Amino acid sequence: MKITKPRLNFWQIWNMNVGFFGIQFSFGLQQTAVSPIFSFLGAHHDELPLLNLAGPVTGLLIQPIIGAISDKTWSPKWSGRRKPFFLIGAILASLCLFAFPFSPELWFAVGLLWILDAGNNTAMEPYRAFVGDKLPDSQLTFGYQMQSLFVGAGITLANLSLFMFQHWFSTPVEGGGLFDASAESVSSIPTWVYYSFFLGALASIGTVMWSVWKTPEIPPSPEELDEIKELNKNTPAPIIQILSVLFVIFSVPLALGYLVGGVYPALWDNINLWVIVVLVFAFFWLYMLYKIIKRNTGNPTIKKLGETLNPLLEAAEAIGVMPGFLWKLAAVYLFQWYALFVYWQFMPPMLRSSLYGITNEDNERFESIMSSFREGAQISAEDMTFAEQIQSLAEQALGHAGLMNGTYNFVTMLVALALVPIASRIGSKLVYVLCLFLTGIAMLSMPFITDKWLLLAPMVLFGIGWAAMMGIPYAMVSKVIPEERRGVYMGIVNMMIVIPMLIQTVSFGPIIKNWMNNSAINAILFGGIFFIIAGLLAMRLNLPKDKVDSELDTEIPE
């Protein structure tokens, strides 16, 4: 039975989306600060994509699982269907944000990133479905563009905090501070970075709790409640389902991966190739499990396995009957999100080179000096001065990256709602296509601008594009997916985001090392070309005639 949803006023939609501010503050820190932190802890350019593997893998697995489980959840004690999940995710993310800048070694920071991404993805998917649950079709475009506004606001503050704290609290490294023998780490994370992560931890939990408190969920009808209870009969608790699915998915592929690594030790010298091998094993393993479960429904043991993997099976079945519009969107997302991941990883390194003149040879010399110091070698005054200058320039590059990312997200915040009436007049597809082209032009121009203030100009174009990317596709998708499977399909849409990111993490390291001279500038140009391709593919995104935007069916609340 289709629920008639009440229209909400401006402030009700505002309060419903406030929690997205905190979630996106966390993502903003990931976009700008995590790769530089990895670099501060000793990572090289070609290692950055693989070190960011946590985002796509957790998104690929966590979001569809959470989406499928939340579709069949109703807990009055814990505030409803979606809210328990994004509250738990926000708590987990807040704890990780607080701990992240204390990372003593690279492996520790990478491990925390996996947990942080798991928390953010647990919060993200139910929040997308939450907006669709609450709003009638006539308010979907406005609701998702309001969400886009808070995406811009959260990431803006995250990035501006990095820029401002670098100027307010950065201490000069000249005078031997970098080579202080009593320091915990000779290439330690700058102290001013801590403050941004502490602010993010408070924002993540505080804003989500506000939305949980201010926005009630629409309760299921008695018939729907009976159906939910029947579906959950003899089913373990959600946390048990999640952990069981992850164990079943990872155990065999990882075991096979380590076995192959033992047989071919040279594989460990190319960790990207090893990850690809494990992912191939995982794909075939999941395919085998799906076939076994579907062919042996009468076997009690297999049936139990099917119940454990039900969230994943439901996602697989939903993909099988997915509307054609989503397949076309997947092609757009392949190029769009590959390019975005390139941008987030390589924009700060690009600034080191294009704006501050740090070459790959400078980076190698810096790492050599730091490595010698760790081993107790005597460092000459000349090498000390050089290393301190490189450290200072790297911190300035990170701070300016925060300003640039803050600028584009500030623009996103300003234009997100302005895109709603434009979309109602010329159509969501055309707005989306134009915005992808603008983003491509922005990326293609960045490496050629050597004035740090003129570099803010392409960020205006990037911000307009980001506003469209974070709202318009979701509004279009919400009009073509079944209401009763909104959670699982929103999870699948987010799979379309993380699969390109996953491909980027395992492919781009060898690409930039072997074909791009390990140049962050070339990486940014590569991303710009991919955005242009995404814009061309987006021309194929045609909604059914009864679902297109018009001034009559796009309502802007007062």
ChimeraX attribute file (.defattr): number of C-alpha atoms within 10 A of each C-alpha:
attribute: neighborCount
match mode: 1-to-1
recipient: residues
	/A:1	8
	/A:2	7
	/A:3	11
	/A:4	8
	/A:5	12
	/A:6	10
	/A:7	16
	/A:8	16
	/A:9	12
	/A:10	15
	/A:11	11
	/A:12	14
	/A:13	23
	/A:14	18
	/A:15	18
	/A:16	26
	/A:17	27
	/A:18	25
	/A:19	30
	/A:20	30
	/A:21	28
	/A:22	31
	/A:23	32
	/A:24	26
	/A:25	29
	/A:26	29
	/A:27	21
	/A:28	28
	/A:29	25
	/A:30	25
	/A:31	25
	/A:32	28
	/A:33	25
	/A:34	23
	/A:35	27
	/A:36	24
	/A:37	23
	/A:38	23
	/A:39	22
	/A:40	22
	/A:41	20
	/A:42	17
	/A:43	16
	/A:44	16
	/A:45	20
	/A:46	18
	/A:47	21
	/A:48	21
	/A:49	25
	/A:50	19
	/A:51	22
	/A:52	24
	/A:53	21
	/A:54	22
	/A:55	24
	/A:56	25
	/A:57	20
	/A:58	22
	/A:59	28
	/A:60	23
	/A:61	22
	/A:62	27
	/A:63	29
	/A:64	29
	/A:65	29
	/A:66	28
	/A:67	32
	/A:68	25
	/A:69	26
	/A:70	24
	/A:71	19
	/A:72	21
	/A:73	20
	/A:74	21
	/A:75	12
	/A:76	11
	/A:77	7
	/A:78	13
	/A:79	16
	/A:80	19
	/A:81	22
	/A:82	30
	/A:83	26
	/A:84	21
	/A:85	24
	/A:86	28
	/A:87	26
	/A:88	16
	/A:89	25
	/A:90	31
	/A:91	20
	/A:92	22
	/A:93	30
	/A:94	27
	/A:95	19
	/A:96	23
	/A:97	26
	/A:98	18
	/A:99	16
	/A:100	23
	/A:101	23
	/A:102	14
	/A:103	18
	/A:104	15
	/A:105	15
	/A:106	16
	/A:107	13
	/A:108	12
	/A:109	21
	/A:110	19
	/A:111	14
	/A:112	20
	/A:113	23
	/A:114	18
	/A:115	19
	/A:116	27
	/A:117	25
	/A:118	23
	/A:119	26
	/A:120	29
	/A:121	30
	/A:122	28
	/A:123	30
	/A:124	28
	/A:125	29
	/A:126	33
	/A:127	27
	/A:128	23
	/A:129	24
	/A:130	21
	/A:131	22
	/A:132	24
	/A:133	22
	/A:134	21
	/A:135	20
	/A:136	18
	/A:137	19
	/A:138	18
	/A:139	23
	/A:140	26
	/A:141	33
	/A:142	27
	/A:143	31
	/A:144	29
	/A:145	28
	/A:146	27
	/A:147	29
	/A:148	29
	/A:149	28
	/A:150	27
	/A:151	31
	/A:152	33
	/A:153	25
	/A:154	30
	/A:155	33
	/A:156	28
	/A:157	26
	/A:158	33
	/A:159	32
	/A:160	24
	/A:161	24
	/A:162	27
	/A:163	26
	/A:164	17
	/A:165	18
	/A:166	23
	/A:167	15
	/A:168	10
	/A:169	13
	/A:170	17
	/A:171	13
	/A:172	13
	/A:173	16
	/A:174	16
	/A:175	11
	/A:176	14
	/A:177	15
	/A:178	21
	/A:179	20
	/A:180	11
	/A:181	13
	/A:182	8
	/A:183	11
	/A:184	9
	/A:185	17
	/A:186	18
	/A:187	21
	/A:188	19
	/A:189	20
	/A:190	16
	/A:191	15
	/A:192	20
	/A:193	24
	/A:194	19
	/A:195	17
	/A:196	27
	/A:197	26
	/A:198	18
	/A:199	19
	/A:200	30
	/A:201	25
	/A:202	18
	/A:203	24
	/A:204	29
	/A:205	23
	/A:206	18
	/A:207	21
	/A:208	29
	/A:209	19
	/A:210	15
	/A:211	21
	/A:212	22
	/A:213	13
	/A:214	12
	/A:215	17
	/A:216	13
	/A:217	18
	/A:218	14
	/A:219	13
	/A:220	16
	/A:221	12
	/A:222	9
	/A:223	9
	/A:224	15
	/A:225	15
	/A:226	12
	/A:227	14
	/A:228	16
	/A:229	14
	/A:230	12
	/A:231	12
	/A:232	16
	/A:233	9
	/A:234	10
	/A:235	15
	/A:236	13
	/A:237	10
	/A:238	16
	/A:239	11
	/A:240	12
	/A:241	20
	/A:242	20
	/A:243	12
	/A:244	15
	/A:245	20
	/A:246	15
	/A:247	11
	/A:248	16
	/A:249	19
	/A:250	16
	/A:251	11
	/A:252	15
	/A:253	21
	/A:254	17
	/A:255	13
	/A:256	15
	/A:257	21
	/A:258	17
	/A:259	12
	/A:260	16
	/A:261	17
	/A:262	12
	/A:263	10
	/A:264	10
	/A:265	12
	/A:266	11
	/A:267	18
	/A:268	15
	/A:269	10
	/A:270	11
	/A:271	15
	/A:272	19
	/A:273	15
	/A:274	19
	/A:275	19
	/A:276	16
	/A:277	18
	/A:278	19
	/A:279	19
	/A:280	13
	/A:281	19
	/A:282	20
	/A:283	12
	/A:284	12
	/A:285	16
	/A:286	17
	/A:287	12
	/A:288	12
	/A:289	18
	/A:290	17
	/A:291	10
	/A:292	15
	/A:293	20
	/A:294	14
	/A:295	11
	/A:296	13
	/A:297	13
	/A:298	10
	/A:299	11
	/A:300	10
	/A:301	12
	/A:302	17
	/A:303	16
	/A:304	15
	/A:305	17
	/A:306	20
	/A:307	18
	/A:308	20
	/A:309	22
	/A:310	18
	/A:311	23
	/A:312	26
	/A:313	20
	/A:314	18
	/A:315	20
	/A:316	17
	/A:317	11
	/A:318	15
	/A:319	15
	/A:320	9
	/A:321	8
	/A:322	16
	/A:323	14
	/A:324	13
	/A:325	17
	/A:326	21
	/A:327	15
	/A:328	16
	/A:329	19
	/A:330	22
	/A:331	17
	/A:332	26
	/A:333	27
	/A:334	22
	/A:335	23
	/A:336	27
	/A:337	24
	/A:338	23
	/A:339	27
	/A:340	23
	/A:341	23
	/A:342	23
	/A:343	22
	/A:344	20
	/A:345	24
	/A:346	26
	/A:347	28
	/A:348	28
	/A:349	27
	/A:350	24
	/A:351	26
	/A:352	26
	/A:353	20
	/A:354	20
	/A:355	20
	/A:356	17
	/A:357	14
	/A:358	17
	/A:359	14
	/A:360	17
	/A:361	9
	/A:362	14
	/A:363	19
	/A:364	12
	/A:365	16
	/A:366	21
	/A:367	19
	/A:368	13
	/A:369	20
	/A:370	23
	/A:371	15
	/A:372	13
	/A:373	16
	/A:374	14
	/A:375	9
	/A:376	10
	/A:377	11
	/A:378	9
	/A:379	13
	/A:380	10
	/A:381	10
	/A:382	8
	/A:383	14
	/A:384	20
	/A:385	16
	/A:386	17
	/A:387	25
	/A:388	20
	/A:389	16
	/A:390	20
	/A:391	21
	/A:392	17
	/A:393	18
	/A:394	23
	/A:395	23
	/A:396	20
	/A:397	24
	/A:398	26
	/A:399	25
	/A:400	27
	/A:401	27
	/A:402	28
	/A:403	26
	/A:404	28
	/A:405	28
	/A:406	29
	/A:407	25
	/A:408	27
	/A:409	33
	/A:410	28
	/A:411	24
	/A:412	32
	/A:413	27
	/A:414	17
	/A:415	21
	/A:416	30
	/A:417	23
	/A:418	14
	/A:419	22
	/A:420	27
	/A:421	19
	/A:422	16
	/A:423	22
	/A:424	19
	/A:425	15
	/A:426	13
	/A:427	18
	/A:428	26
	/A:429	21
	/A:430	17
	/A:431	20
	/A:432	26
	/A:433	23
	/A:434	18
	/A:435	23
	/A:436	30
	/A:437	22
	/A:438	23
	/A:439	27
	/A:440	28
	/A:441	19
	/A:442	25
	/A:443	27
	/A:444	20
	/A:445	15
	/A:446	23
	/A:447	21
	/A:448	12
	/A:449	15
	/A:450	15
	/A:451	10
	/A:452	17
	/A:453	11
	/A:454	11
	/A:455	20
	/A:456	21
	/A:457	17
	/A:458	22
	/A:459	26
	/A:460	21
	/A:461	22
	/A:462	27
	/A:463	28
	/A:464	26
	/A:465	27
	/A:466	28
	/A:467	31
	/A:468	28
	/A:469	22
	/A:470	20
	/A:471	26
	/A:472	25
	/A:473	20
	/A:474	21
	/A:475	20
	/A:476	23
	/A:477	19
	/A:478	24
	/A:479	19
	/A:480	17
	/A:481	18
	/A:482	14
	/A:483	16
	/A:484	14
	/A:485	17
	/A:486	24
	/A:487	32
	/A:488	31
	/A:489	27
	/A:490	26
	/A:491	28
	/A:492	28
	/A:493	23
	/A:494	24
	/A:495	24
	/A:496	23
	/A:497	22
	/A:498	26
	/A:499	21
	/A:500	22
	/A:501	31
	/A:502	27
	/A:503	17
	/A:504	24
	/A:505	27
	/A:506	23
	/A:507	16
	/A:508	21
	/A:509	18
	/A:510	18
	/A:511	15
	/A:512	19
	/A:513	14
	/A:514	11
	/A:515	11
	/A:516	14
	/A:517	13
	/A:518	18
	/A:519	19
	/A:520	27
	/A:521	22
	/A:522	18
	/A:523	25
	/A:524	28
	/A:525	21
	/A:526	19
	/A:527	25
	/A:528	29
	/A:529	19
	/A:530	24
	/A:531	30
	/A:532	23
	/A:533	19
	/A:534	24
	/A:535	23
	/A:536	15
	/A:537	18
	/A:538	22
	/A:539	15
	/A:540	15
	/A:541	21
	/A:542	17
	/A:543	18
	/A:544	10
	/A:545	7
	/A:546	7
	/A:547	14
	/A:548	17
	/A:549	23
	/A:550	17
	/A:551	16
	/A:552	9
	/A:553	15
	/A:554	20
	/A:555	20
	/A:556	17
	/A:557	14
	/A:558	7
